[in-house]
Amino acid sequence: TATATIMIMGDTCTRGCRFCAVKTSRNPPPLDPEEPEKVSTAIAKWGLDYVVLTSVDRDDVEDQGAGHFRRVIQKIKEKDSDILVEALTPDFRGDLNLVTDVATSGLDVYAHNVETVERLQGRVRDRRAGYEQSLSVLKHVKAVNDIVLTKTSIMLGLGETDSDIRSTMDDLRENDVDVITFGQYLQPSRRHLPVKEYVTPEKFEEWRVEAESCGFKYVASGPMVRSSYKAGEFFLRNLIKERDAVAS
């Protein structure tokens, strides 16, 4: 499977999560209106069959970038409808109309990360993010497009307990999330949150088995697993093929 991850909407985020090294600003440069065409052309030239689109948060833009996401996805599909598109999106401040814009754009996998367990949200994420808000995004995707696969990711090593993780998995399954990934949190700099624990590969494997028993359709779990990089694109491609075969 030829895959790539592309970050759209610039390299400057309007939020300041304490785990993330992406640079931040209240007023980043404006969105590039030519980006949907540029990205779709590059992807077509590269001969990809699976692409992950990720982005910074853009609270400075009226629709927080939802329309831009939609245009990029639609341009990719216009050039080659067989390319599978996964979008790892911001929370759009919980505006479900904006979530709908992306969820109905023709994408195949809608990813949005809860990042950590509920108890640690306030310490780890920007104050404008939130556990319930992220769950509402994932739930709404299924409400408006029940054939799209939904996906989320949790970083381990931030001080969460086993009970915290199990509660999070239960909440995600209650909201019909299909795919979950677990990876090790690594401190980007001294300014960021310290690592509380380096989780063993054996423990990551235990979480994979337990998550599968909870009903997730696919689980990627390991110290170097990242939600938008090599997190099961080949397996997800097969899931999408099976879904399309049933639909036809």
C-alpha positions as CSV (number, residue, x, y, z in Angstrom):
1,T,0.0,0.0,0.0
2,A,1.5,3.3,-1.1
3,T,0.6,5.9,1.6
4,A,1.5,9.4,2.7
5,T,0.5,11.8,5.4
6,I,0.1,15.5,4.4
7,M,-0.5,18.4,6.8
8,I,-2.8,21.0,5.4
9,M,-3.9,24.5,6.4
10,G,-0.3,25.7,7.3
11,D,2.3,24.9,9.9
12,T,1.0,27.2,12.7
13,C,-1.7,26.2,15.2
14,T,-4.0,28.5,17.1
15,R,-4.0,26.2,20.1
16,G,-1.3,25.3,22.6
17,C,-1.6,21.7,23.8
18,R,1.1,20.8,26.3
19,F,2.1,17.6,24.4
20,C,2.6,19.2,21.0
21,A,5.6,20.9,19.4
22,V,3.8,22.5,16.5
23,K,4.4,26.3,16.6
24,T,1.4,28.4,17.7
25,S,0.0,31.9,17.0
26,R,-3.3,33.7,17.5
27,N,-3.1,34.9,13.9
28,P,-1.4,32.4,11.6
29,P,-0.9,33.2,7.9
30,P,-4.1,32.9,5.8
31,L,-5.1,29.6,4.2
32,D,-3.8,29.0,0.7
33,P,-6.8,28.9,-1.7
34,E,-4.7,26.9,-4.2
35,E,-3.9,24.2,-1.6
36,P,-6.7,21.8,-2.6
37,E,-5.5,21.8,-6.2
38,K,-1.8,21.6,-5.3
39,V,-2.4,18.7,-2.8
40,S,-4.6,16.7,-5.1
41,T,-2.2,17.1,-8.1
42,A,0.8,15.9,-6.0
43,I,-1.1,12.9,-4.7
44,A,-2.1,11.9,-8.2
45,K,1.5,12.2,-9.4
46,W,2.8,10.1,-6.5
47,G,0.6,7.2,-7.3
48,L,-0.8,6.8,-3.8
49,D,-3.7,4.6,-2.9
50,Y,-4.1,5.8,0.7
51,V,-3.6,9.3,2.0
52,V,-3.9,10.7,5.5
53,L,-4.8,14.4,5.7
54,T,-4.0,16.1,9.0
55,S,-3.9,19.7,10.1
56,V,-3.3,22.3,12.7
57,D,-6.3,23.9,14.5
58,R,-7.5,27.1,12.8
59,D,-9.7,28.9,15.2
60,D,-8.9,32.1,13.4
61,V,-10.8,31.0,10.3
62,E,-14.6,31.5,10.2
63,D,-15.4,27.8,9.7
64,Q,-12.2,26.7,11.4
65,G,-11.0,25.2,8.1
66,A,-13.8,22.6,7.6
67,G,-14.6,23.9,4.2
68,H,-10.9,23.8,3.2
69,F,-10.8,20.1,4.4
70,R,-13.8,19.4,2.3
71,R,-12.4,21.0,-0.8
72,V,-9.1,19.1,-0.5
73,I,-10.9,15.8,-0.1
74,Q,-13.2,16.4,-3.0
75,K,-10.3,17.5,-5.3
76,I,-8.4,14.3,-4.4
77,K,-11.5,12.1,-5.2
78,E,-12.2,14.0,-8.4
79,K,-8.7,13.2,-9.7
80,D,-8.9,9.5,-8.6
81,S,-11.9,8.1,-6.9
82,D,-10.0,5.0,-6.0
83,I,-7.6,6.8,-3.6
84,L,-8.7,6.2,0.0
85,V,-8.7,9.3,2.1
86,E,-8.4,9.5,5.9
87,A,-8.9,12.9,7.5
88,L,-7.5,13.6,11.0
89,T,-9.4,16.7,11.9
90,P,-9.6,19.3,14.7
91,D,-12.7,19.4,16.8
92,F,-14.1,22.5,15.0
93,R,-15.0,23.8,18.5
94,G,-17.7,21.2,18.7
95,D,-19.7,22.8,15.8
96,L,-21.4,19.8,14.4
97,N,-22.5,21.5,11.2
98,L,-18.8,21.9,10.4
99,V,-18.2,18.2,11.3
100,T,-20.9,17.3,8.8
101,D,-19.2,19.3,6.1
102,V,-16.1,17.1,6.4
103,A,-18.0,13.8,7.2
104,T,-20.0,14.1,4.0
105,S,-17.2,15.1,1.7
106,G,-16.5,11.7,0.3
107,L,-13.7,10.6,2.7
108,D,-13.3,7.0,3.8
109,V,-11.9,7.3,7.4
110,Y,-12.8,10.2,9.8
111,A,-10.2,10.5,12.5
112,H,-10.3,12.8,15.5
113,N,-8.1,12.2,18.5
114,V,-9.2,12.3,22.2
115,E,-5.5,12.3,22.9
116,T,-5.7,11.2,26.5
117,V,-8.1,9.8,29.1
118,E,-10.9,12.1,30.5
119,R,-9.2,12.7,33.8
120,L,-6.0,14.2,32.2
121,Q,-7.7,16.3,29.5
122,G,-7.3,19.7,31.2
123,R,-3.7,19.2,31.9
124,V,-2.7,17.8,28.5
125,R,-4.9,19.6,25.9
126,D,-5.6,23.3,25.1
127,R,-8.5,24.6,27.2
128,R,-10.7,25.0,24.1
129,A,-10.5,21.2,23.6
130,G,-12.4,18.7,25.7
131,Y,-13.2,15.0,26.2
132,E,-17.0,15.3,25.7
133,Q,-16.5,17.7,22.8
134,S,-14.3,15.2,21.0
135,L,-16.7,12.3,21.7
136,S,-19.5,14.4,20.3
137,V,-17.5,14.9,17.1
138,L,-16.9,11.2,16.6
139,K,-20.5,10.3,17.4
140,H,-21.9,12.9,15.0
141,V,-19.8,11.6,12.1
142,K,-21.6,8.3,12.3
143,A,-25.0,10.1,12.6
144,V,-24.5,11.8,9.3
145,N,-22.4,9.1,7.5
146,D,-22.8,5.7,8.9
147,I,-20.5,3.9,6.4
148,V,-17.4,6.0,7.2
149,L,-14.9,4.4,9.5
150,T,-14.2,6.5,12.7
151,K,-10.8,6.5,14.4
152,T,-9.1,8.0,17.4
153,S,-5.8,7.8,19.2
154,I,-4.6,7.9,22.8
155,M,-1.1,8.7,24.1
156,L,0.1,6.5,27.0
157,G,2.7,7.5,29.6
158,L,1.0,10.7,30.8
159,G,-0.1,9.4,34.2
160,E,-3.2,7.5,33.2
161,T,-4.3,4.4,35.0
162,D,-5.5,1.1,33.6
163,S,-9.0,2.0,34.9
164,D,-8.8,5.4,33.0
165,I,-7.9,3.6,29.8
166,R,-10.7,1.1,30.1
167,S,-13.3,3.8,30.8
168,T,-12.1,5.7,27.7
169,M,-12.4,2.6,25.5
170,D,-15.9,2.0,26.9
171,D,-16.9,5.6,26.0
172,L,-15.4,5.3,22.5
173,R,-17.3,2.1,21.8
174,E,-20.5,3.6,23.2
175,N,-20.0,6.3,20.5
176,D,-19.4,3.6,17.8
177,V,-15.8,4.4,17.2
178,D,-14.3,1.7,14.9
179,V,-10.5,2.1,15.2
180,I,-8.2,3.0,18.0
181,T,-4.5,3.5,18.2
182,F,-2.2,3.6,21.3
183,G,1.2,5.1,21.2
184,Q,3.9,6.3,23.7
185,Y,3.9,10.0,24.6
186,L,7.4,11.5,24.1
187,Q,8.3,14.9,25.5
188,P,9.1,17.2,22.6
189,S,11.0,19.8,24.8
190,R,11.5,20.9,28.3
191,R,8.6,23.2,28.0
192,H,6.2,20.3,27.4
193,L,4.7,17.8,29.8
194,P,7.2,15.3,31.2
195,V,6.8,11.6,30.5
196,K,5.3,9.9,33.5
197,E,5.9,6.3,32.3
198,Y,7.5,4.5,29.4
199,V,5.0,1.7,28.7
200,T,6.5,-1.6,27.8
201,P,5.8,-3.3,24.4
202,E,4.2,-6.1,26.3
203,K,1.7,-3.7,27.9
204,F,0.9,-2.2,24.5
205,E,0.2,-5.7,23.3
206,E,-2.1,-6.3,26.2
207,W,-4.0,-3.1,25.4
208,R,-4.3,-4.2,21.7
209,V,-5.9,-7.5,22.8
210,E,-8.2,-5.9,25.3
211,A,-9.3,-3.2,22.8
212,E,-10.1,-5.8,20.2
213,S,-12.2,-7.7,22.7
214,C,-14.1,-4.4,23.3
215,G,-15.3,-4.5,19.7
216,F,-12.9,-2.2,17.9
217,K,-12.6,-3.3,14.2
218,Y,-8.9,-2.5,14.2
219,V,-6.3,-1.6,16.9
220,A,-2.7,-0.4,16.4
221,S,-0.8,-0.4,19.7
222,G,2.9,0.1,20.2
223,P,5.5,2.6,21.5
224,M,6.1,4.2,18.1
225,V,2.5,4.0,16.8
226,R,1.2,7.4,15.7
227,S,-2.3,8.1,14.7
228,S,-1.5,9.5,11.3
229,Y,1.6,7.4,10.4
230,K,1.6,3.7,9.5
231,A,-1.4,3.1,11.8
232,G,-3.0,0.2,9.9
233,E,-3.6,1.7,6.4
234,F,-3.3,-1.7,4.8
235,F,-5.9,-3.2,7.2
236,L,-8.2,-0.2,6.9
237,R,-8.1,-0.5,3.1
238,N,-9.3,-4.1,3.4
239,L,-12.1,-3.0,5.8
240,I,-13.2,-0.3,3.3
241,K,-13.2,-2.9,0.5
242,E,-15.4,-5.2,2.5
243,R,-17.8,-2.4,3.3
244,D,-18.0,-1.4,-0.3
245,A,-18.6,-5.0,-1.4
246,V,-21.5,-5.3,1.1
247,A,-23.0,-1.9,-0.1
248,S,-22.9,-3.0,-3.7
